Amino acid sequence: MTDHDSSPDETGSLHRETRAIRGGRDHSDSALAPVLWASSAFVTETVEEAHRFATDVTAPKFYGRHANPTVQDFERALADLEGAEAARAFSSGMGAVSATVLGLCSSGDHVVAQSQLYSHTQLLFQAACPRFGIDVTFVDGTSPGAFAEAVIPGRTTLVFAETPANPKLAIVDLDALGAIKGPVTVVDSTFATPLAQRPLEHGVDLVIHSATKAIAGHNDAMLGVAAGSEELLAWIRGFAVLHGAVASPFDAMNGIRGLRTLGVRLGRQTETATALAELLEAHPAVDSVSYPGLPSHPQYELAQRQMALSGGLVTFDLAGGRSAGASLVTSTEIAQLATSLGGPETLVTHPASTTHVGLLPDELAAAGISEGTVRVSCGLEHPDDVLADFRRALDGCN
């Protein structure tokens, strides 16, 4: 893997793990813990001041749909970790995705998106975008040159990728994506976090996270974020005020707290996921394993170049199909059946019946999802306990 996180960043001084702990404190005064500014509105001293704040959607002490001090602290901390000029937080990852797509695209525009996506992002492109007159072309994000070849000069406004992709962990070449000129390039980097990969360093224009997941990291926040240049964020902020999916200061506070432990959590989760992937690959009940840290992964070399850590997600296909998948996800004892990821608890899910249930059979096939596909989000339990749990459950599938 690359060693981006084991050395100071380009600006000079502190490692990102340190900056994740030190960041998000602009409105905290001397408090060590993140400070909650719960107020939805703030008093202004004069009409002139009120006018100035009303026309500046970044003013933190005016009205909560525009900005909030706690939310702004989270945005600045995340932007710093991504190497972005600015960021905007939302009430969910899909809030960030939809505000970015609808805030930057208009009727008559064209979008290129990969076919391996989180299902609700795919449904936004398939169902919502056509209603607004936005055309979408889907491509195989792992096919070299596929994104660039699908761009229509003068019409394509946005190119949207997700890497590693949900749930089969397909990897997109960030350098190739960042080299596309003309449309805005966007990467959903939820599965990686800023400590494992930073798309903006590869020339990508915008990065999106469902911070509900590993960034907040404790299954107690609904939070999304988009980060990039100040120019692009100005467009997104302007639309976000109308869109209304604003981040709660409570959730932003939990997001700041999550950033401060992200380094140690992601390291432990990667350790467990690597060991689990190796166990799965050797087990006769398993047909195939998808994990960027395994040499058998189709984009292993690419992942080694652009990711500092392989992450805590492992996806595999069981030889017994749906019955084996349903049996396994309900027979593990430490791994719990739930659809989220990135938290302290190891979670297991059956994508065809949960996260990607809205897709048609041919769409599931295009995303590489079978009835026997199982996705695991490794938590913070002792790795030996997690491995023993899956070994026992897998033996029951034979």
N, C-alpha and C positions, 0 to 999 in steps of 0.2 A: 504494500500500500504506500501511498505518498506520505510524506512526513510533515504536511502542512501544520498539524496541530502540535508537533513536537519542537517547533521553532517559532521565534517571534514573528509577527506579521511584518509586512513591508514597511509600515510606518515606523517601525522601530523597536518597540519596547517590549510589550507584554504578550505572552502567549494568549490564545483565545480563551482557553479554560480560565485563566486569571481574569481576563476582561469580562467573561460571563458572570463572574462573581462580583467584580467591581462596578459593573454597569447598572443602569436603571436607578440611579440615585439622585438625579437632578432636583427632584422635589421632596427629598427625604430628610433634609436638614442633617442632623447628627444621628438619626436612627439607623441601626444596623439592619433591622427587618424592613421589607418593603412597606411603604406608607400608603394607606388607603385613603384616597380623596373620594368620598362617596357621594358628594353633592352633585346633583344634576344641573345646577345653575349657580352662578356667582354674582355677587353685588358689584356694580360698577359705580365709580364716583361721580362721573359726569356723562352728559349725553354724548359728548365728543368721544369719550373713552368707549362708551357702548357702541357707537357707530364704528369705531376702529376695530373693535373685537368682532362685531357682527359681520364685517367684511373680510375677516381673516379666519379661515377655517382651521388654522393651527393655533389660535389663541387658546391656551389651556384652561383659562379661568373665565369662561363666558357661558357656554351652554354645552351640555354633554354630548349632543349629537355632532357638534363640531370637534371638540377635543376635551381632554380631561388630564390633569397632571399625572395620575397614576398610569393611565393608558399611554400617555406620551413618554413616560419613563420606560415602559416596556418597548415601545416603538423604537426609541433611540438605542436601547441596548441591543435589540435584534438587528437594527441597521448596522451597528458597529460590527457585530459578529459576521454579517454577510459582506462587509465592505461596501455597503450601499450609502448613498447620500441621505436617503430618507426612507421611512416606512409608514404604513397605515395599518392599524389593527382593526379587526372585524369581529363580529360575534360568533363566527365559525370559519372553518376552512372554506366551506362553500360560499360563505359571504365574501371572502377574499377573491375566490375564483369568479363568481358571478359579477362582482363589482368591477373586476379587471376586464373581463370580456365585454360586458355591456357598457362599461365606461369608456372603453377605447374603440369599440366597433359601432358602426352605424348601418342602416339599411343599405344594401348593395355591396357591402364589404364581404370579403372572403377570409376564412380561417382555415389553417392547416393544423390538424390535431392528430396525435398518434392513436392507434386503435387499442393500445394497452393503457387503460386509464381507470381510475376510481370510477365506479359505475355512475355516481351522481354527476360527476364532471362530464362523463360521456352523454348522459341524458340531457344535461344542459345544452350541449352542442347539438344533440339530435332533436330534442323536442322544443326547447325554448328559442334557440337562435333562429330557426326558420320562421317562427312567428314574428320576429323583428326584421325579417328580410336579410338575415346574415347566413350566407352559404358556408358549409363546412365540408372539407375533404379529409377523410381519415386515411392515415398511412401507417405502415409498420415502422414503429420508431426505432427498431433495431436494424433496419435495412439501410446500408450506407447510401447517403444522398437522397433518401426518400422525402425528407422534409423540403429540401431545396428544389427538387424536381416538381413538387406539387404547388410551389408558389406561382401565383399568377401576377406578373408585374403590373403595377398600377391598381390592383384590386385586393391582393392579400394584405390584410392589416395586421394579422396576428398569427404567430406560429406557437403552438402550445404543446409542451412535452411534460412528461412525468417520469422521474428517474431517481431511485429505483421505482418501477411501476407496480401498482397494486393490482393483483396480489402476487404475480409470478416473478416479480423482481427483475424485469427486463431493464437493461441499462441503455441509456441514450448517450451518444457521443456528444459531449458538451462543447468541445472545440468546433465540431462541424456545425452544431446548432448555432453557436455564437458567431460563426463566420457568415451566416445568412444576412444579406443586406436588404434593407427596405422595410419589411414588416417588423413589428415588435416581437421579440422572442421572449417566451415565458416558460419557466420551469417550475413545476410543483416538486419541491424537494423535501416533502414531509418526512419520507422514510429515512432520509439521510441526516437531517438537521445541519446547521451551519458548522458543526464541529467535524462532520464527515465529508462534506463537499460544499463548495461555494460557486454556484453557476456563474455569478457575475465576473469572477476571475477568468472565465473562459469566453467572455464576450457576450454572454446572454444579458438581455435588457432588464428583465424582472424575475424575481424569485418569490414563490408563494409557499406558505406553510399552513397546514392545519396544526396550529400550536396547541390545540386540544390534546394532541398525541404526545410525542416524546418531549417537546419543549416545555410545556406545563408539567407533564410527566407524572401526575398523581391521580388521574381520572376524576378531577374535581373542577375542571374549567372547560368552557366552550369558547374557543379563541382561534382566530385566523389572522394572517398578516401577509401583506405584500410589500416588497422592498425593491428599490431601484434608484434611478436618478431622480433628482428633485423635479425635473421637468415632467417626467411621466407620473410621478406621485401627485403633482398638482392636478392633473387630469383625474386621477383616481379619487383623490380627496374630494374634488368638486362633485363628482358623481356620488360618492359615498354619503355625503350629506343628504342627498335626495333619496338614495337607495335605502338608507336607514339601518343597515345591519351593523350598528356600532358596537364596539367591544365594551363590555361591562368593566368598570374599574375593579370590581371584586375579582373577575377572571384575569384581568391584566396583572393584578397584584400576585395572583397565583402563578401567572406566567413568568414574572420576574423571579419569584422564589424558585420556580422550576429551572430557569436558566442557570442559577447558582449551583445546582447539583448535576447539571446535564453531563458534564465531563465524566464524572465518576459513574453515573448511571449508564451512559452509553458504552463506556469501557466494559463494565460488568455484563451488560446485555450482549455485547459482541462476543465476549468470551464464551458465554453460555450458548449463544446461537451457533458459533463455530463448532463447538463440541456436539451439539444436537444435530447439526447438518451432517457431520461425519458419522454419527450413529445411524441416522436415517438412511444414508447412502449405502450402508452395509447391511441393512435389514431386508430380509426376503419379502416382507409385506409391502415394501415401498417400490413403486415403479420408477420414480424419478424425484430428484431434489433440486430446488432452485434456491441457491444462496450465492451471492456475489463473491464470497470468500472461498468457495470451492473451485478447484481447477476445472471441474466438470461444467461449471456455468458457461454458457455460450459466449458471454462477454466478460469472462474472467480477467483477461489482460487489460481490457478497457477499464474495468472497475479498479484494478490495481493502479492504473495511471491517474484516475480522477477522484478516487475516494480515499480518505485517510483511514476510515474504518468501514468494515462491511455491514455493520448495523445489527440490530437485534431481531430482525424478521427472517423467518425461514418458511418456505412454502414447499409442499411435497404432494405427490400424487400416489394414492394407494391403489394396489393392484385389484382390490375388491370393489372398486367403484363406490357408488353412493352408500350402499349398505355398510361398507367398511369405514367410509368417512363418517357416517352418522354414529357408528359404534365407537369409533375412536374419540370423537370430540365429546362424547357423553360418558366415557369410561376413564378419562384421566382424572386424577384427584387433586393434584397441585395445579395443573393447568386448568383454568376455568373457561367455560363457554361464554364468550362475550365478543362484541364486534370491534372494540377499540384496540389501541396498541400504544406501546411506548411507556407504560406505567410500571409500577413496582411489581405487579402481579403478572405471572405468565398467563397469557390468554390464548385460546385456540378458537378458530372459527371455520365454518364450512362456507366458502364464498358463494357457491352456486345457490345456496338457500338463504344467504344473509346479505353480505356487502354488495353482491352483484346480482341479486335476485331479479332486478328490473330488466336484465338483458335477455334477448332472445337467444335460442340455441346457437345460431351462427355467430352471434356477437360474442357469446361466451367462448366459442371455439377460437375466434380471432384473437381473443385475449389470453388464450392458452388455458382456460379454466375447464376442468372436467368435473363430473359428478364425484370423483374421488379426490379432488383437490382440497387440501387442508392448509390453512395459514396459521403460523404460530408467532406470537409476539413474546419474546423471552423477557422475563422480569428480573427481579433482583434476589430471588431465592438462591440457595446454594446450588451451584450447577449440578452437583452429583444427585441432588434430590429431583431436579427437573429431568435429568437423563433417566433416572430409575423409573420415574412416572411414565415417561413415554415408552421405555423399553417394555414395561409391563402391559401397557395399553396396546402396543404394536403386536406383542406376542398373542394377545387375544384376537387379533384380526386374522391370524393365520388359519 
